[in-house]
Each structure stands twice: as structure tokens, then as C-alpha cells.
Amino acid sequence: MNLTLMLILSKTIIGLMHDIISNLDFKGWVHFIAANLSLITGTYIILTKKGTRIHKIVGYSYVISMIVVLVTSFIIYRLFNGFGIFHAFACVSTLALLGGMLPMLKKNRTIKDLKQHSEVMGWSVVGLYCAFISETCSRLRFDHAMIVLGVGCGLTCFMGSKLIKKSLEKYYPRTNDKLS
């Protein structure tokens, strides 16, 4: 790709992002910032070693920022003027966050609990990336957005499933052992 084309694409993307963020109210800004923080922390968690002190700190940052994303998603009705498809997926995301964190509240966690935590939280991050793709496609309203949405979310789920499976095989080869 030559430099001129790259500059044109960059300018177009910056212009589109400006159009999106310039129309945000306070709730939208809080949602936008928390979602970006969730993307950053969630990506870190998926790609790095599990169970370390930094994993726990960044993981709690992910959970807190996701709670903000989910709460604000339920008070933003601008796109559909009421409850819409994004709200339905926010309900699913809430269940994923609960399903991933509840095993960690147990006093005597098993390997199975840790595996559930890792797998469900992994899917929480994958879902967040799909939400990012969906939100972008719905706001930019470009030709063939539905194709980009379908392919983008499909590829995200495929790659996410591979990363999650690889992580589970690395950290949890057995599921019936108790932790000491």
C-alpha cells in the first residue's frame, strides 16, 4: 500500500471517529471510555500469563470497566429509541461476567472453577470485540456493513475460540483436581 493511500485512509478513519465521538453526551463518553479500557485490559488478560498478581489487578480493572459499560449501555437508548439488540447482548454479557466471576468467589476453588472462570471470561472479551464491531458498523452506516459485521464477528469468534482453547489446554489440562 503506498503512502498516499495510507494517508487518505488514515484521514478518513480519523474523520469518521471524529463524527462518532463528537456526538457523544456525558453517558456516551463514560460508555466509550469504559469500553476502550475494557478492550485494552481484556486483550491483556487473554494474551498474558494467568494467575499472576498483575493478571488479578488487570482482571479486576476489566471487570469494573465492564460493569460501567454494561450499566451505561442500559441507560443509552439513542440508537433504537428504546430497548434494542445491543441491550439484549448486554444482558448476555452481564451473564457472562457473572458466570466468569462467581467461581472466583468460592473459598475452596477447584481446577474446574478456574477453568470455568478462564473460559467464560475469555468469551466475555470475545463478545466485547464483537460489540465493538457491531457498534462501529451501526454508527458508520457504510455500504455492506452487514457483511462486514457478519464476517468480522465470525472471524472474531473463530480466533477467540482458538485462543481460549489454547489457554485452557495450557493452564488446565485436567478438570477434576482440587487445588491445595
C-alpha positions as CSV (number, residue, x, y, z in Angstrom):
1,M,0.0,0.0,0.0
2,N,1.5,3.3,-1.0
3,L,1.9,6.3,1.4
4,T,-0.8,8.4,-0.3
5,L,-3.4,5.7,0.0
6,M,-2.4,5.2,3.7
7,L,-2.7,8.9,4.4
8,I,-6.2,9.0,2.7
9,L,-7.4,6.0,4.7
10,S,-6.0,7.5,8.0
11,K,-7.7,10.8,7.3
12,T,-11.0,9.0,6.5
13,I,-10.8,6.9,9.7
14,I,-10.0,9.9,11.8
15,G,-12.8,11.9,10.2
16,L,-15.3,9.0,10.9
17,M,-14.1,8.7,14.5
18,H,-14.5,12.4,15.0
19,D,-18.1,12.2,13.7
20,I,-18.8,9.4,16.2
21,I,-17.3,10.9,19.3
22,S,-18.3,14.5,18.6
23,N,-22.0,13.4,19.0
24,L,-21.5,11.8,22.4
25,D,-23.2,13.1,25.5
26,F,-21.8,12.5,29.1
27,K,-23.3,9.0,29.3
28,G,-21.9,8.2,25.8
29,W,-18.4,9.4,26.8
30,V,-18.4,7.3,30.0
31,H,-19.5,4.3,28.0
32,F,-16.9,5.0,25.3
33,I,-14.0,5.4,27.7
34,A,-15.0,2.3,29.8
35,A,-15.4,0.2,26.7
36,N,-12.0,1.2,25.4
37,L,-10.5,0.4,28.8
38,S,-12.3,-3.0,28.8
39,L,-10.9,-3.7,25.3
40,I,-7.3,-2.9,26.5
41,T,-7.5,-4.8,29.8
42,G,-9.4,-7.7,28.3
43,T,-6.9,-8.1,25.5
44,Y,-4.1,-8.1,28.0
45,I,-5.8,-10.8,30.1
46,I,-6.3,-13.1,27.1
47,L,-2.7,-12.8,25.8
48,T,-0.8,-13.0,29.1
49,K,0.0,-15.5,31.8
50,K,-2.9,-16.4,34.0
51,G,-3.0,-16.3,37.8
52,T,-0.2,-13.8,38.4
53,R,-0.6,-10.7,40.6
54,I,-0.8,-8.4,37.6
55,H,-3.4,-10.7,36.0
56,K,-5.6,-10.3,39.0
57,I,-5.1,-6.5,39.1
58,V,-5.8,-6.1,35.4
59,G,-8.6,-8.6,35.6
60,Y,-10.4,-6.6,38.3
61,S,-9.9,-3.5,36.1
62,Y,-11.6,-5.4,33.3
63,V,-14.5,-6.4,35.5
64,I,-15.0,-2.9,36.9
65,S,-14.8,-1.2,33.4
66,M,-17.2,-3.9,32.0
67,I,-19.7,-3.1,34.8
68,V,-19.5,0.6,33.8
69,V,-20.0,-0.4,30.2
70,L,-23.0,-2.6,31.0
71,V,-24.7,-0.1,33.3
72,T,-24.3,2.8,30.8
73,S,-25.5,0.5,28.0
74,F,-28.8,0.2,29.8
75,I,-29.3,3.9,30.0
76,I,-28.4,4.7,26.4
77,Y,-31.4,4.5,24.1
78,R,-30.3,6.9,21.3
79,L,-29.8,4.3,18.6
80,F,-33.1,2.4,18.8
81,N,-35.2,4.9,20.9
82,G,-35.8,2.0,23.3
83,F,-34.6,-1.4,24.2
84,G,-32.7,-2.8,21.2
85,I,-30.4,-5.6,20.1
86,F,-27.4,-4.1,21.9
87,H,-29.4,-4.2,25.1
88,A,-30.2,-7.9,24.6
89,F,-26.5,-8.6,24.1
90,A,-25.6,-6.5,27.2
91,C,-27.9,-8.9,29.1
92,V,-25.9,-11.9,27.7
93,S,-22.6,-10.0,28.6
94,T,-23.8,-9.5,32.1
95,L,-24.5,-13.2,32.5
96,A,-21.0,-14.0,31.1
97,L,-19.4,-11.6,33.5
98,L,-21.3,-13.2,36.4
99,G,-20.5,-16.7,35.2
100,G,-16.8,-15.9,34.9
101,M,-16.5,-14.2,38.3
102,L,-18.8,-16.3,40.6
103,P,-16.4,-19.3,40.6
104,M,-13.7,-16.9,41.9
105,L,-15.8,-16.0,44.9
106,K,-15.7,-19.6,46.2
107,K,-13.4,-20.2,49.2
108,N,-12.3,-23.7,48.0
109,R,-11.9,-23.3,44.3
110,T,-11.3,-26.4,42.1
111,I,-9.5,-26.6,38.8
112,K,-12.9,-26.9,37.3
113,D,-13.8,-23.5,38.8
114,L,-10.7,-21.9,37.4
115,K,-11.3,-23.4,34.0
116,Q,-14.9,-22.0,34.0
117,H,-13.5,-18.6,35.0
118,S,-10.9,-18.6,32.2
119,E,-13.3,-19.9,29.5
120,V,-16.3,-17.7,30.4
121,M,-14.2,-14.5,30.9
122,G,-12.4,-15.3,27.6
123,W,-15.8,-15.4,25.8
124,S,-16.7,-12.1,27.6
125,V,-13.7,-10.5,25.9
126,V,-14.6,-12.0,22.5
127,G,-18.2,-10.7,23.0
128,L,-16.8,-7.3,23.7
129,Y,-14.8,-7.3,20.5
130,C,-18.0,-8.4,18.6
131,A,-19.8,-5.5,20.3
132,F,-17.1,-3.1,19.1
133,I,-17.5,-4.4,15.5
134,S,-21.3,-4.1,15.8
135,E,-21.3,-0.6,17.3
136,T,-18.9,0.6,14.6
137,C,-20.9,-0.9,11.8
138,S,-24.2,0.6,13.2
139,R,-22.8,4.0,13.6
140,L,-20.8,4.4,10.4
141,R,-23.6,3.1,8.2
142,F,-21.5,2.2,5.2
143,D,-22.3,0.1,2.2
144,H,-22.2,-3.7,3.0
145,A,-22.0,-3.0,6.8
146,M,-24.0,-6.2,7.5
147,I,-21.4,-8.3,5.6
148,V,-18.5,-6.6,7.5
149,L,-20.5,-7.2,10.7
150,G,-21.1,-10.9,10.0
151,V,-17.6,-11.7,8.7
152,G,-15.9,-9.6,11.4
153,C,-17.9,-11.2,14.3
154,G,-17.5,-14.6,12.7
155,L,-13.7,-14.2,12.5
156,T,-13.5,-12.8,16.0
157,C,-15.4,-15.7,17.4
158,F,-13.3,-18.2,15.5
159,M,-10.0,-16.6,16.5
160,G,-11.3,-16.1,20.1
161,S,-12.3,-19.8,20.3
162,K,-8.8,-20.8,19.2
163,L,-7.1,-18.6,21.8
164,I,-9.5,-19.7,24.6
165,K,-8.9,-23.4,23.7
166,K,-5.2,-22.9,23.6
167,S,-5.2,-21.2,27.0
168,L,-7.4,-23.9,28.6
169,E,-5.1,-26.7,27.3
170,K,-2.1,-24.8,28.6
171,Y,-3.3,-24.0,32.1
172,Y,-6.0,-26.6,32.8
173,P,-5.1,-30.0,31.3
174,R,-7.2,-31.8,34.0
175,T,-10.6,-30.8,35.3
176,N,-11.2,-32.9,38.4
177,D,-8.3,-32.0,40.6
178,K,-8.8,-29.9,43.7
179,L,-6.4,-27.0,44.4
180,S,-4.2,-27.4,47.5
